[in-house]
Amino acid sequence: MTEQSEISDMVQRGLNLPPEQKLYFNGFTISMTPHDFLIILQRNNETVFTLNTSHTIGKTLGIMIQGIVDGFEGKTDQPILTLNEVNQRIADAESRRSE
């Protein structure tokens, strides 16, 4: 089995999980200790899940997510705004309206 087919199989198994084993989040907090990463997942500002992972897995996860984002942005020729960028644009728009 090729790496791509293994990834496809893993994705399909994930999609087939029952609803109680799926999690949506729209916010997060990340902290790092000398031992590991702590990732707090939030939905509508409420903590819904806590993840702990090793530095190696945390770094690898970050690199892989960035690679997927870069690929998507390249294919669509459209950048995905970060939460900080969205908040700044909203603040700028509100500032212009109040002038």
DOLUM-948395 format. One record per residue: z, x, y of N, C-alpha, C, CB in turn; residue in three letters. Coordinates in steps of 0.001 Angstrom, whole numbers, plus 524288, in hexadecimal, padded with zeros to 5 digits. Each point is the difference from the previous one (the first is absolute). Glycine has a CB too. Layout:
N
ZXYZXYZXYZXYAla
...
END
This chain:
99
80000803527FB67800007FCAE80499800008037E804D5804CA7F8BC7FB2BMet
7F7D080627808867FFAB80325804BD8047D7FE98803AD7F62E800987FF11Thr
80AC7802E0804B2804267FF06803C87FEFE7FAF78030680181809A5800BFGlu
7F9957F56E800BE7FEAB7FB40802EB8010A7FB1D7FCC77F93B80505804EBGln
805757FB107F613800F67FB5F7FCC4805D17FF417FF0F7F74C801317FBB4Ser
80BB380312803FC805AB7FF907FF85802547FD85804E380021807E07FA26Glu
7FDE97F9AE80A66801D67FDB4804ED7FE8F7FA3B800307FF18808B380496Ile
7FC227F5F97F9E37FE4B7FA877FFF68036A7FCC07FC5E7F6D4802D9801F8Ser
80A697FF497F96E8035F7FD397FC4E805777FF37802467FAE0803C97F886Asp
807368003780A148052D7FF9D80256800137FBE58045A801A4809707FDCAMet
7FA467F685805647FF997FC17804347FFC27FA8D7FDA17FB5880677805DBVal
8018D7F8D57F6237FF8B7FAD97FD86805387FE407FDBA7F698801DB7FDF7Gln
80C48801B17FF8B805277FE997FDEB803AD7FE6F804687FEAC806267F876Arg
801027FC9980BF28033F7FEA98047D7FEAD7FAA880231800BF8096C80206Gly
7FA3F7F5667FE527FE557FAEC80202801A17FB8A7FC657F87A804678045BLeu
8080B7FCC07F6988015D7FBFF7FC2D805E47FF217FF7E7F7E5802537FB46Asn
80B3F800908079E805A57FF3F7FFB8801727FA8C801EE8016D809A98014CLeu
802DC7F42C7FCB4801BF7FAEB801EF801F28006C805A6802657FD607F6D0Pro
7FDAC7FE5180C0B8017E8001D8058B80544802948010F7FAD97F7F980108Pro
808F1807527FB828052880248800F780007805FA7FF95803E47F7C37FC9BGlu
7F7DB80A7B801907FF8E805A97FFBA7FC3E8022D80410802037FF727F68EGln
7FC947FD5380D497FCA8801B680448803257FFC1805067F7D17FCD57FB5ELys
806FF806A7808398030F80067804C87FC67800CE804A180793803A97FB00Leu
7F9337F944809157FD1E800B2804E0803D6801F6804127F9757F8D47FDBDTyr
804DB80AEC805728034D801D28044E7FCAA800E5804C78064C804257F9BDPhe
7FC067FB0880ADB7FD26800D8804E08031180370803C97FBAE7F7587FEC9Asn
8080B80B7F7FF16802EE803D280309802BF803BE7FC518013A7F98D80754Gly
8007D80AD57FAD1802A4803CB7FCB780315803D08035B7F8FD7FF1C7F934Phe
80AAB8037980457802D5804638023E8000F8043E7FBE2805A27FA32805DBThr
7F98780A9D7FBCF7FFFB8045F7FC54803E880412801CB7F6927FE5A7FDB5Ile
80C4E803BA7FE96803AC80438801157FF718040D7FBAD806517F9E0804B5Ser
7FAE480AF57FC977FFAF804247FC1A8052F802DC7FFD17F649800F780167Met
80B9C7FFEF7F9EF804B5803197FF327FE5F805237FD75805BF7F7DE7FF1AThr
7FDCC80BCC800357FE92804CA7FD347FE407FEF67FA6280655804CA80598Pro
7FAE87F6937F85B7FEE57FEDE7FA8A7FB3B7FC8B7FF2780965800F07FE71His
7F59A7FB67805357FBBF7FC527FF187FEA47FD0C804FC802D17FF1D7F6ADAsp
7F9527FD66808CC7FE927FC6180429802AD7FACC7FEE77F73E804898017FPhe
80A4E7F8CC802A3801F67FAA87FFAA7FC497FCA98033580990802DE7FECFLeu
7F42C7F9377FEBF7FC457FC918029A802277FA717FFAC7F83D805F67FDC8Ile
808CF7F7BE806C8801EC7FAAB800547FB5D7FC87801768093A802F78029FIle
7F56B7F9697F9FA7FBB27FC6B8010B802317FB01802647FAAE803CA7F887Leu
8029E7FA3580B6A801C67FB5A802C07FBB07FBED8003A806228057880548Gln
7FB807F5AC7FAE17FC797FBA8800F7802767FCD88046D7FC9F7FFB67F678Arg
800927FFF780DE3801F07FD328049780568801EF801A67FAC97F8327FD40Asn
805C780CF3802FA804C1802BB801A9804A27FF6A7FC497FCEE7FEAA808F8Asn
802467FF3B7F26E8041C7FF947FC117FED9803D97FBA1801937F67B80237Glu
8025A80C747FC2A7FF50803AA7FBB37FF097FCF77FAFD805C9806A680471Thr
7F6067FACA7F8CA7FEAF7FD5B7FB1F8000D803A07FB4A7FAAD7F9E18052CVal
8052480B3E7FBD77FFD08039F7FB938014B8057F801E37F9417FA647FB6EPhe
809348089D801428011F80576801297FD7F8036A7FBD48087C7FD9480479Thr
7F4A48065E7FD3E7FD92803BD7FC6B8026780564800E97F7877FAC67FFDBLeu
80995807F37FC038016F8057C800437FBF7802F87FCDB809B97FE078010EAsn
7F4848066C8010B7FC37803207FD21800C4805BE801507F99A7F8847FFF3Thr
8046980ABC7FCB68005E805A8800DB7FC8E8019D80494801DC8016C7F66FSer
7FF328033C80BA07FCBD8020E8043D7FA53800847FE3A807C4804D3803A6His
7F7707FCED7F7947FAB4800C37FE017FCFF7FADD7FFC58032E807A17FAD2Thr
7FF3A7F45C8030A7FD617FAEA7FFA87FF407FDB280570803EA7FE807F718Ile
80001801FE80C537FF887FDFA805567FB7780279802E7809907FE7180019Gly
7F603806B27FF847FBBB802B4802AE7FABC7FE797FDA8806068077C8020ALys
7F9B67F8487F8CF7FB247FE867FD637FE6A7FA788017D8022C805FD7F891Thr
8018B7F663807A37FEE77FAA58019C7FDBD7FFDB805838073B7FCD37FA34Leu
7FB3180604809667FE0E8002B8055F7FA738020F80055809188014680300Gly
7F5D5802E17FA307FAC3802588000A7FBF87FC387FDAC80407808FF7FF3EIle
7FD6F7F4617FC837FC507FC677FD827FEF67FB3F8037580322802FD7F733Met
800F17FAE780B4C7FF2F7FB94803897FC7D801AB80485808CE7FC3A7FD91Ile
7F82E80859804B27FCC4801D4804577FA568009C7FE50807BE80495803D0Gln
7F7597FD577F7737FAAD8008E7FE0B7FD3C7FAC97FF7A802CD807F67FB52Gly
800027F412802D07FDB37FAC57FF777FECC7FDBD80562804EE7FE917F791Ile
7FEB68021380C237FF227FE11805537FB53802BE80278809997FE12800EDVal
7F628807147FE8D7FB9A802F18022E7FAD37FE217FDB9805DF807BA8013FAsp
7F9FE7F75A7F99E7FB3B7FE1B7FD7E7FE6E7FAA78020680248805237F818Gly
801857F755808717FEE87FAC3802037FDF88004580591806F07FC507FA32Phe
7FBB3806C9809237FE548007D8056D7FA8B802628005E8095C800EF802B6Glu
7F580802D37F9E47FACF80263800057FBC47FC347FE5B804258087D7FE19Gly
7FCF37F46C7FDE17FC1B7FC417FE177FF207FB8C803D68028D802427F6E8Lys
801887FC2280BC97FF8D7FB86803917FF0A801A4805A0805DB7FB127FA1DThr
7FA8D809F8806EF7FF918020A80555803B47FD12803AF7F6998027D7FE4AAsp
80E067FC4E7FFA6803E47FD06802F780569802407FEC97FA547F7BF7FFD9Gln
8084C80A578041C8053D8020D7FEF4803EC7FB957FF187FDE6807E180574Pro
805E47F9277F73C8045E7FC6A7FF3E8044E801C8803B87FDA47FE207F65FIle
804257FE5C80CEA8041780165803B18053C800847FD357FB1F7FB698072ELeu
807FF808607FA86805558006C7FE0B803597FC06802E57FEDA809A67FDCDThr
805BD7F55780043803867FC5B802948014C801DA80587803BA7FD7C7F744Leu
7FCFF8079B8096780104802138053F7FB6C7FEF9803AF805B1806E87FC0AAsn
7F5847F9B4801FA7FB637FEFD8033B7FF8D7FA37801667FB7E807987FBC4Glu
8059F7F4F78008B7FFD97FA628010F804037FEA28042C7FD037FE307F6C6Val
807CC803BA8088A8041F7FEE1803CD7FEA5802188056A806868003B7F8C1Asn
7F71B804688077E7FE8180236805077FBBE7FCC1802A08026A808DC7FCAEGln
7F9C27F5608004B7FBD27FCC18023F802247FACF802017F990804317F9ECArg
80A187F989803398026D7FB24801C980302800F58050C800A97FCCA7F6B7Ile
8025C8076E80976802FC80148804BC7FC56800F78049680725803DF7FA7FAla
7F48E7FEED804977FC2D801008042A7FD987FAED801FC7FE16808C17FC0DAsp
8007F7F3BF8005A7FDA57FB0580188803DF7FCB6803197FA41800447F810Ala
80A977FF9F80647804027FD06802D3800FA8025B8055E804267FD7B7F77EGlu
7FB9F807AE808D5800CA802A0805057FB927FEAB803CC804CB8074F7FB6DSer
7F6627F896802967FB897FEAF803598004E7FA61801EA7FA918067C7FB26Arg
8075C7F5FA8018B8006C7FA808017E804007FF2E804447FD667FD857F70CArg
806B1805B8808FA804357FF3D803CC7FED3802A2805458064B7FF7C7F886Ser
7F5628033D807D37FE96802A8804EE7FDC17FC42803EF7FE58808187FB10Glu
END
